[in-house]
Structures are given as C-alpha cells and as structure tokens.
Amino acid sequence: ELENQLTTKTKTLDELKQSLALSGGAEQTPEALSLGIAELCEMVDGAVSQVAQLKTSMQSILEQWRAYDEAYEEVSLMTTRNLYCIEQCKPTVVSLEALKKQIKTLQ
C-alpha cells in the first residue's frame, strides 16, 4: 500500500516538474520551484528506500513467525501426546489406603 502511494506521489512530482518546465512558474521563480521539487524528490527517494528496507525486515520477521508457529504446533502436539501417555501409564491404585477404599467400594 505504501509503495502504491509513493508511486502515485512520484508521478505527481513528475507532473509538477513538467508543468513547471512548461509554465515557467508564475508565482515563484523557476529556480525556487525547482529546488522545492528537487527536495521533494529526494524525500520521496528516501521514503522509497525506507519502505524497501521495511519490506525486507517484515519478510524476515514473517518467516521467523512461520518457523515459530510450526515449532509451537509440534511442541503442542508432543505435549498432548506425553500427557496422554502419562495418564495411561498411571497405576490405578496408588497407595494402601486407596486400595482399601477400592475394596470397600467393590464390596
């Protein structure tokens, strides 16, 4: 989206340059307008560069999040499996008192 906006602004600046060249600048001197437009062009170039760097950085971050999501999913699955195994491996009778209670229940 930022790249599209910057492209639009760049086109607008190019149109301003062309209209300045054709009209000769009625309100300000052509030199002053040219300097202003040149400064704007430099600012746009700087913004384009920053957007490119941000895009690269965001792609790297996105890849890291994808790797994290995959690892989290795998760990979550392993944890669930381990909890299931622990539940299945628990002895049904833990102590003598529990055994006595179970005997009373069965009687």
FENTA-V723194 format. One record per backbone hydrogen bond with DSSP energy under -1.0 kcal/mol. NH is the residue of the N-H (numbers start at 1). CO is the residue of the C=O. E is the energy in kcal/mol with one decimal. If there is no record, write none. Layout:
BEGIN
nh:NH co:CO e:E
nh:NH co:CO e:E
END
This chain:
BEGIN
nh:5 co:1 e:-2.3
nh:6 co:2 e:-2.8
nh:7 co:3 e:-2.3
nh:8 co:4 e:-2.3
nh:9 co:5 e:-2.5
nh:10 co:6 e:-2.4
nh:11 co:7 e:-2.2
nh:12 co:8 e:-2.1
nh:13 co:9 e:-2.4
nh:14 co:10 e:-2.3
nh:15 co:11 e:-2.3
nh:16 co:12 e:-2.3
nh:17 co:13 e:-2.5
nh:18 co:14 e:-2.2
nh:19 co:15 e:-2.8
nh:20 co:16 e:-2.5
nh:21 co:17 e:-2.3
nh:22 co:18 e:-2.1
nh:23 co:19 e:-3.0
nh:24 co:20 e:-2.2
nh:33 co:29 e:-2.2
nh:34 co:30 e:-2.5
nh:35 co:31 e:-2.4
nh:36 co:32 e:-2.2
nh:37 co:33 e:-2.7
nh:38 co:34 e:-2.7
nh:39 co:35 e:-2.5
nh:40 co:36 e:-2.2
nh:41 co:37 e:-2.6
nh:42 co:38 e:-2.3
nh:43 co:39 e:-2.3
nh:44 co:40 e:-2.6
nh:45 co:41 e:-2.7
nh:46 co:42 e:-2.3
nh:47 co:43 e:-2.5
nh:48 co:44 e:-2.8
nh:49 co:45 e:-2.3
nh:50 co:46 e:-2.4
nh:51 co:47 e:-2.6
nh:52 co:48 e:-2.2
nh:53 co:49 e:-2.2
nh:54 co:50 e:-2.6
nh:55 co:51 e:-2.7
nh:56 co:52 e:-2.2
nh:57 co:53 e:-2.5
nh:58 co:54 e:-2.9
nh:59 co:55 e:-2.2
nh:60 co:56 e:-2.0
nh:61 co:57 e:-2.4
nh:62 co:58 e:-2.6
nh:63 co:59 e:-2.2
nh:64 co:60 e:-2.1
nh:65 co:61 e:-2.4
nh:66 co:62 e:-2.2
nh:67 co:63 e:-2.3
nh:68 co:64 e:-2.5
nh:69 co:65 e:-2.9
nh:70 co:66 e:-2.3
nh:71 co:67 e:-2.4
nh:72 co:68 e:-3.1
nh:73 co:69 e:-2.4
nh:74 co:70 e:-2.2
nh:75 co:71 e:-2.7
nh:76 co:72 e:-2.7
nh:77 co:73 e:-2.2
nh:78 co:74 e:-2.4
nh:79 co:75 e:-2.6
nh:80 co:76 e:-2.3
nh:81 co:77 e:-2.4
nh:82 co:78 e:-2.6
nh:83 co:79 e:-2.6
nh:84 co:80 e:-2.2
nh:85 co:81 e:-2.5
nh:86 co:82 e:-2.6
nh:87 co:83 e:-2.3
nh:88 co:84 e:-2.3
nh:89 co:85 e:-2.1
nh:99 co:95 e:-1.9
nh:100 co:96 e:-2.5
nh:101 co:97 e:-2.4
nh:102 co:98 e:-2.1
nh:103 co:99 e:-2.2
nh:104 co:100 e:-2.4
nh:105 co:101 e:-2.2
nh:106 co:102 e:-2.4
nh:107 co:103 e:-2.2
END
